């Protein structure tokens, strides 16, 4: 488990450019459309804040649980999302249940879509110009974050 | 259909009606999109007799085939109208996300005609269109209007074009915004939209852009994006926004626009440099749609009198006009000016130029307290700048005359012609060609929207010598022009860049990719266009499209009898050597006459009138324009003869 990689978010780095949405929809759906992107950016233009939201790769994924046909799955080998298109009936159960708003129905096919991490090379991460998105092992990344925070606090306590 | 969505909306605001029109293949191939569409419609439908504030003027917003794709910064929009500032052809473009959203909704262009009976805003929800009451947001700042409309429509993910109070009050240089702070600054179309009683255009698009060859498009764009990570200009822009310019502009080249561009240098310019800004004011980065550079910033004031104020930006050209141009060098005060121009919805450049013109007039004694209603217009007085910006936006007191822009103000008051830094009625930005480069100077003289025009040719090739060696050899045929302060090859450089820029503006991708940095060149851009559209554009065809648009815009001026007589730069640059400074510009003047004749030849303009050449117009598929110009040529020649005779009489 310590090696499982997910798309980590450096929260203060998102500039809201939405390159991730374009890279995703073009790579996955062969069309440029935010509506087909597995990752979406929430922007607040007035104050210049943005934040990307995509599939969290839930351990107990509600989209899988609620799927009535078994189309919505997690690949046990890689831990990433899979939609068996032949089984999907476009009922939106996954869309309605996902607490992150990260599932969707393609307007092209009428079937559900979900992030599959581009077979290990997520294109949203590849093209993120600010390095807000990072494809990295969860455990290791949070260790780094903890350490950076601790170093910072300790330095302040010592008056450095 | 790939790339384009192939539709545009024509609003008749007087009747409260609209029509969705298809753009046929031949049309798309000839005019491409964005600026091309807008210029074509303006030329054909808004003649020389139409008053810019009349309902018969058009305000248009256009996007192109690459808009809303994975291409380079594809959120841009060109806004076009007959300019109330210059009375001639006017357009400018803005970044943000609205352009992409319009495309996702299914359109490339919006055309506004007529005048709504009461303050209104437009709501485009994919194929559902509505004109709604805006009386409750009339008078609001763009960012507040943006918030209220989003709350009202119940969706904060939509994108909205807005105008500010200045647009409503018909300030002749009011601008158009989207996403709160992204301004299409120049030529005053914000006031044209205001004159039509339109406050905002909100868009929600849930569709997409079909790509003819997605794998190829993805490959080309991915490869190009990787190169942008190491592009030297892109890196500078990413780190500091366009304020990265301040240090080289002032300390090396000497084109810092100090006091109405009289001087090119100030010892404390680093106060507002990107490097200092990043520590003192930078609140965060904000990227336009699909951007590979991310020059956008948000800034805040943390101490002093204006503490707590914030705004999107400013970029270089929005920071210097209400700063150094009016003699202010304190960064808090510069930023405060930018906050105000954003809030009121005014073109920062023209607003700063109005004030700096008045300040120079005051210094020379042309204006006194009697004219200004008691205000003393001393250089560097931030209080006065604050007051004047408000007075202009709401057309109060002396602000009412400054809201006409300096060129009209000088005419009305009958003073200060010699203090104008403008061509064709529009003020120059904070780019002094005596230091920035002679190519820039040439483009100021000939630009098709008047004085701006560093953005008509965006003649960065002359600055690119050391960053992109070999590029000029390829494009202009010589590396001799790779330095700013020489005249060699500049005519050809400007000529080429003007075509290229027009082409880029049709695609509505950001010129910081294609001109400022040369990271995205035609060898990337044209294959991208072909992969997206499935067509077979060549570089030659694309540049011809650019040339066609350029000539059409020039013909727009010709039809208003503006030709060779207006191809001049302000006296300041040709007759006043740059005051002594430690930078390269010291003592320089702009040798415009060494470049203009070559430029005319390349453009095939008529030597006598400066009208587009009849033969070239026909070759460009503009025979109808060539026919139309004939009587205007006669009129122009007759008028010039008369002028000469009058001059002789006086002598």
Interface residues (C-beta under 8 A of the other chain):
Chain A: X12 X15 X16 X17 X18 X19 X22 X23 X25 X26 X27 X30 X31 X32 X33 X34 X35 X36 X42 X43 X44 X45 X46 X47 X48 X49 X50 X107 X126 X127 X129 X130
Chain B: X68 X69 X70 X96 X97 X100 X104 X143 X146 X147 X156 X157 X179 X180 X181 X206 X207 X208 X209 X210 X211 X214 X215 X217 X218 X222 X225 X228 X229 X238 X283 X284 X285 X286 X287 X288 X289 X290 X291 X292 X293 X294 X296 X298 X310 X312
